[in-house]
Amino acid sequence: MFVCYNKKRKSLRSKKQDLPDKEMEALTLQQLYDQCSEKYPNGSVFVVDLDNFKKFNETYGYIAGDQVIEQVFELIKSEFKEGLLTRHNGQQFIIVTQDDKMRAAQRAQQLIDKTYALNIEHVTNLRDLRMTLSVGIVCGNLDSSINLDKYLKKAQDLVLISKEKGKNRLTI
């Protein structure tokens, strides 16, 4: 499930597509918290970050960057149909699911592999020469906004660990 809210048009959908752009935001964090406590009292919080995305934008331009965001967004939507999804901080996505730790790790690895298989050229990513993802995952009791906020911060810290260990990987 994905919900988009356009502040200017006060509508739930973008004119051109579901992808949130600069005028749009996906579920606000508060909406995400509220829905999680109702739908997913136990589950997993994923933070997905595009590796070296700033350099990608600087090299290929913002239009190409928007196209990459759109491709990855569509891939995430197809892989996490039953989860809650929001775009965060430009190149990050937050996903909340009912997955246990093992299933969350499997799904994150599939997402990493499928993003790699998109073969999006990225010459500033010297290791792989293509767009890659780093993922942080925290699993547990999501029944309150305090827990979800704590898990979100921890998942973001885990993304940084994934990046420090070489990117294109998950840390759980």
C-alpha positions, 0 to 999 in steps of 0.5 A: 500500500502506498499513499501520497499527499500533495500539500498544494493540491490537497489530493492523494495522487500526483497528476502524472504518477504515484511517485512523490516529487518535490511538491509531494511527500508520501506518508508523513512520518506521523501518518506512517506511525499511526498506520503502523501501530494499527496494521503492523504491531510487530514487524520490520522497518527498512531504510533503503538508501541509493548509494552515491546518489548525490554524485549521480545527480552531479554527473548525470543531472537531476532529470536522470536522478529523478528517473532513477528514483522513479525506477527504484520506487517502482521496484520497491512498490512491486516487491513490497505490495503489502507494506507501508512505504514513504520517500524520505530525505530525497534518496531514501525510502522507508518501508514498514512490513510485518516481516520477521527478521529472516523474511526481512533480510531475504526481501532486502537482499532481493531488492538489492539484487534486483536494483543491481540487475537494473544495470543503471550506469553510475561511473562515480560508483567506482566499485560497481559502475552501476547504481546500488542500494544500502539497506538498514533493517530493524525488527520488533514491536512497532505498536507505538510511535516511540518504538517506530521512531527509535527503530527508524533512527536505528535503521538509518544508523544501520544504513550508514554501517552498510555504506561503511562496509562497502555499500550494496548490502544490508545490515540488520 
